[in-house]
Amino acid sequence: MDQKVLMTQVWLNNTYSGKTGYIHCDEDGATGNGTIASLISALQIEIGVSPVTGEFGPLTARMCPTLKLGSAGNKVNILQGALWCKGYSSSDLTKTYDGATIIGVNAFKKAAGLPQDGEVDPKTFKGILSTDAVVWGSMGDPRIQEIQRGLNSKYSDCFWKDLNICPVDGAYGRNTCNAMLYAFQKEVGIDEPNGVFGPSTAQGANDHNVALWSSQTELVILLQYMLYVNGFDPGEFDGGFGYGVQTAVMDFQEMMALDADGWVGLSTWAALLISKGNTDRAPNAIDTTARINSNRAQYFKGIGIDYVGRYLTGYWPITISEINKILAAGLRYIPIFERSGDDMKGIVHEVTKAPYFTSDQGTSDAQYAIEAADRLGLPRSSVIYFAVDFDVYDFEVESNIIPYFRAVKTKLNQSSDYRVGIYASRSCCSKVAAADLSEYSYVADMSVGFSGNIGQKMPPNWAFDQYWFDDIGVQSRYMDYDKVIASGRDGGVGSITVSNLPRVLCEDTLESLGFDVSVGWDFSVEYPFYTGVVDGKYKMGITGQFSPMVALGGIPAEQKISFNINDGQFDEVELESAKATYDNLDTTMKMLFGDSDSLQPAVSIANTVSNGKLTLAFYLDSAGNPVFDIQVEQVAETSTGETSIYTEVMYTFNLNQPDPPDTGALRSTVITVLGASVGLLLLVLFAASFGTGFGEVLTAILALGAFLTAS
């Protein structure tokens, strides 16, 4: 217990308890956020700030007085108590700004790098009224302390109101990083620095290049600061751009995969200051949730892309045919693992929250990733990047992320030769790598506001640097993607070998229709499923071994339709016709089918099939029940040559049961079965091909829809 701190706490509570807004502090002799909030609230009461908040914000800064020799009253006591809490000696709450108070003030200002004039202006008062360490001597890295004092000495007037003065603790963190950006903005001519690397700052960086023997001394000093905190020692902080600085610049540029020419322009300044760097620089890799077809793959290869990151599982899983298109275009595939959608069944915690990451979950995710990667035929030496896709704090890395990755690595080592990668912020990637739990890092640098990216060095094992977003604006190829720089450390997946391609392709097709293939699996066998409302069957086969459950030859032409699928896409005219049919549905039908935007999930079937044919048939069975049949034929290259692979799903709607279920249960079940499986979307696609001349079949479909949406 510190008696001087206790003295301050007792005086604060005795003096201000009962006053509006005062924040009571514990009388325990221990300084901390609570006591600092009490001191600030007391100051706000004294100077008339309303409302009292306990935070030293803009209004408090504007109304705060300057204290100096001769000042007196409670404000002086608040200052003296704050000095004791900060670790600096002063008088014992005398209400008089005396010589002992001046000594304490000047000791603080010397440690902070501020002029030792014996006065406490609002900037100094705010610096004292914080829990940030400001010390002189052996704490942290003495050269970073030198940087922090240098920033306070020359530039604190442009950042203290927004940030406070820099802590002087020898640690490069958020506040020092942000102060560095304010200082840079000041030097490149920004009239009102704001700590945001926007267009004006980018222009300033572009206009203020420095290189060997540069005469821009103040900018070179900042450059030397930036190099040092990023792990590259430039020598003395003297403003001279000599060979030592040039070497440090080139080493930094090489590490960041920039042109290592020793010339400090926009891209180098940006990389030194913010995690995303220069967002206009050309990527050599991308990642995306969109599926990659041949046109997209060829487009990306043509603009200099070498790697494509895609998810193994979840809402946006990659398929074998998609990987083949990526590889055929001369690109390489980067597998990313993150659960989503149906992957989350039975999992309580969100994947973007720390509680998700446990040892047990790490073991489960590793096994799931192994199965997915094996199914796609990835080489067993591939690196799989497990995502930590949120702003994880350091304590959460220790308590959750590291145990998770320890379990992931253990499972991968025991059950496969796949290697562990991590997708996360800089700090998280670095800590997991330092624990020897990841081979490479995929750095989420685009998230500049992440605490794990501000004031953090680039992980030394980084393989991919995700730094901005973009899109292809061409209609047939339109898609969103993230821009990525590949360091070359991880060569990605350059080939795949699928041991049972027909089975895998059938499973992919069934999954795109919403099925978990757990009923059974063998070629040319009918597997039934029953929901209480819908009798269903599915069947699979290959050329020469498949006879369909519904003989399409016996179905009248007006009750069936086939859609060709080329390069993962349906015919545009057919899709537009389907959208028009959607938009013309009445309100009741839209309750079931949705609007034209709902058609998009059906495209996943085309993406999965890649090349082949989708045939839809609709008829009434002998009992008058509607039957809906989906047959998918896809053409694939196997080890024995080209073959056709067939998948068929048949639904029979039991509308004429002796004891039919209530309409609510029926509607719920059918929407679950067909809605989730895109079957209803395909049914409307089917109807769209005939328009209003669809006759008896359209009437039956609409009757089914009306029945399902009836109250």
Buried (B, 14 or more C-beta within 10 A) or exposed (E): EBEBBBBBBBBBBEBBEEEEBBBBBEBBBBBEEBBBBBBBBBBBBBBEBEEBBBBBBEBBBEBBBEBBEEBEEBBBBBBBBBBBBBBBBBBBBBBBBBEBBBBBBBBBBBBBBBEEEBBBBBBBBBBBBBEBBBBBEEBBBEBBBBBBBBBBBBBBEBBBBBBBBBBBBBBBBBBBBBBBBBBBBBBBEBEEBBBBBEEBBBBBBBEBBBBEEBEBEEBBBBBBBBBBBBBBBBBBBEBBBBEBBBBBBBBBBEBBBBEBEBBBBBBBBBBBBBBBBBBEBEBBBBBBBBBBBBBBBBBBBEEEBBBBBBBBBBBBBBBBBBBBBBBEBEBBBBBBBBBBEEBBEEEEEEBEEBEBBBBEBBBBBBBBBBBBBBBBBBEEEBBBBBBBBBBBBEEBBEBBBBBBBBBBBBBBEEBBEBBBBBBBBBBBBBBBBEBEBBBBBBBBBBBBEBBBBBBBBBBEBBBBBBBBEBEBEEEEBEBEBBBBBBBEBBBBBEEBEBEEBBBBBBBBBBBBBBBEBEEEEEBEEEBEBEBEBBBBBBBBBBEEEBEBBBEBEEBEEBBBBBBEBBBBBBEEEBBEBBBEBBEEBEEBBBBBBBEBEBBEBBBBBBBBBBBBBBBBBBBBEEEEBBBBBBBBBBBBEBEEEEBBBBBBBBBBBBBEEEEEBEEEEBBBBBBBBBBBBBBBBBBBBBBBBBEEEBEEBBEBBBEBBEBBBEE
